[in-house]
Amino acid sequence: MHKLTKYLFFVLVLININACMNDNSTINYTPQNADILFQDLECGDLCSAIKEVTVGVDSSEFSHIGLVQNVGEKWMVLEAISDGVKYTPLLEFFKRSIDSDKHPRIWVGRVKEKYSPILKHLDVGSYIGMPYDEAFLMNNGKYYCSELLYELFKDANQDHAFFELEPMTFKSLKTGKFLKVWKDYYRNLGIDIPESQLGINPAGISRSEKIEIIQKLGKVSHKK
């Protein structure tokens, strides 16, 4: 794309973002390919439970994550949600988590310059349409939101981990006991809670030293 055309395209995207959100809302964000969107999403007890057992950068709380992609000159977010791995229009992604000031509760992460050569090797095609991993388990042919990004960046890094896995916990960080929502959730799945198994979550990725938070679009929850 010609430099002037690309500039005008980004300006148009920014204008459209500002114009298409709810009344009185403003989002001053110019998308860049492979931006990582950390979302403080409200999805009932499950999202609350995710935030209660994880801690993000600056004590922030995130329950979802997606990867910005330019697809046919349209800005989309690659994500793993309940109906599988798919592209979601950027504005639709934003509108899921509007705060009281009419801003999306989203922080934008970007891979640091020294690691940016990996981005040209990102290949999302083989993941589109893959099933969602409701059990939050690694290496089972299904993907939850942060696992998807982990695998994408691992592939791009010649099968070496780019983000770090950590032992998962489903216990309250305050009480050290399993949350009832997790006990009920895994009982319904018919499997044991995968306590201490290696995994990854949006908050953990937000703490990676390989990325930087370049923009805070709205007010997210924080650990007290």
N, C-alpha and C positions, 0 to 999 in steps of 0.2 A: 504494500500500500504506500502511495506517495506520502512524504512527510506532511505536506499541507493537508492532504485529504485525511490522514490519520488524525491530525490535530483537530480539524473541524469535526471529525467523527466523535472524538472524545468530548469536545465541547457540547455537541448535540446530546450525547449520552448524559452529561452532567445536567444540562437543562431539562432533559426529560425526567431524570430522577427527581429534580427539584419540583417539577410541575405535576408529576403523576402520583405523588404520595397524597395522604389525607390532607384535608384543609389545614392550613397554618403549619404544615410540617416542611422542614428543609433538610436535605441531606447533601452536604458538600463533599461528595466522594467521587473521584475519578477512578474507575476500575482499571486494574492492571492484571494481565493474564497471570494466573497462579497465586493471586492474593488468597490468603486464608481467612475466612470469616468465622469468628468465634461468636456464637449466639447464646444469649441468655434467654432460652426458649421456655415458655410456660406450656407444658403438656400434661398437667395434672400431677398426680403423686409420683409418677416415674421420673419426670424431669426434676422435681424437687429432691427425690432420692439420689439422683445422679449428682446434683450440686452439693448435697449434704455429705457425700463421701469422697469428694475430690476438691482440690484447691488449685486455682489458676494463678497466673502471674499477678502480683500486687493483691493477693488474697481475693481475686475475682472469682465468680462462679459462672461456669458455662455448662450447658447441657447438650449443645449441638455444634457441629462444625461443617463447613463446606468449602469447596475450592472454586474460585472464580475462573471462568473459561470464556474466551471469545469464540462463539460458534456461529459461523456464517454471518459475521459482523453483528451478532446479537450477544449481549452479555448475559451469561447463564451461570448458575452455580451447580457444580457437580456435587451430589450428596447421596448418602445412603439413608433412606427413610423406610417407613413401614412397607411401602410397595416396591422396594428394591432400589438399586443404584440407577440414578436418573439425573437428567438436567432439569433444573427449575429456573424460570426467569428470575433475574436478579431482583426486580421489584417485588415479585411474589415472595421471595425469600425474606426481604426486608420487612414486608408487611406482617409477617407472623409475630413479630416481637416489638411492636410499637410501645414506647414508654409513655409516661404521663405528659411529657413535653413533646409528644408526637415524633420522636426519633426512634429508630430501631435499636434495640439493646444488642448492639453488635460492635465488637472491636475488630479491627483489620490488622492482620499480621502479614508480614512480607519476608521472604527468605533474604538473609543478609547478603550483601554484594559478594563476599568471598565465597559463598556457597551457590551463587546464582547460576553458574554453568550447568548445574544439574537440571534446571528447569526446561532446557531444550530437549531433554530426554523423557519428559513426562509423556506417557501414552495412556490415555484414559479409555480408549476404544474397547479393550477387552473386558472392561468392567461394567460397561453399560448393560443394564438388564439383569445383572446378577442379583440373587435374592438377598433380602435383609437378614441380618444375624440377630435374632431376638434374644439369643442366649448369651451374647457378648463373649464368644469364644474365638480364639485364633485358629486359623488353619482348618476350617471346616467347610470351605467352599461358599461361605456366606459372609456378608460384610456389614458391620455397624459403622457409624459415621466416621469415627476417628481411625478405626481399623482400615477403612478404605484409603485414607490419606497415608497411613503408615505403609501400606502395600504399594501404593502408587510411587511414593518417594523411594522406597526400597528398590523397586524395579528400575527406576531411573538412576539409581546409585549402584548399578551393576550387582544387584542382589545383596548389597550391604545395607544394614539398617541406617536410615538417616535420622529418624526420630527414635527415642529410646522406649522400650517396653519397661513396665514396672509391675510389681505384684499388685493385683487388684484387691480392693477391699470393699465390702458391702456393709461394713459396720460404721455406725455413727462416729465421726471424729470427736464428738463431745463425750459420748458414753462408752465407746468401745464395744457396743453391742450391735448385733444385726438389727437393721431396721425392719419393722414389720412388713413394709411394702416389698422389700426384697425377699423375705421369707415366703410371702404369699405369691409373689411373682414366679419364683423358681419352683414352688410347689405346683403351681398351675402348669408349668412347662414339664413337670415330671422329672426334673433333674436336680442334683445338688447345687447349692450355691458355689460358684467357682472361686471361693475365697483363696487369695494368695497366688492364683494362677497368673501368669504373665499376660498383660493386656495394655491397653492404651485408652486415653480419654481426652476430650477436648481441652480440659484444664491442663493436663500434662503437656500437651503439645504447645499450649500457650506459654509454658515455662521453658521451652527449648532455647538453648543459647544460639541456635542456628537461625532463629527468626527474630524480628523485632516488631513490636506493636507500633504501627505508624499512625493509627487514627482510632479514636474512640467516638463512635457515632452516637451512642446513647448511654444512658445510665444502666449499668449492669449491677447485679447483686454482688455483695462482698461478704466474706466471712467476718463474723463479729467476735 
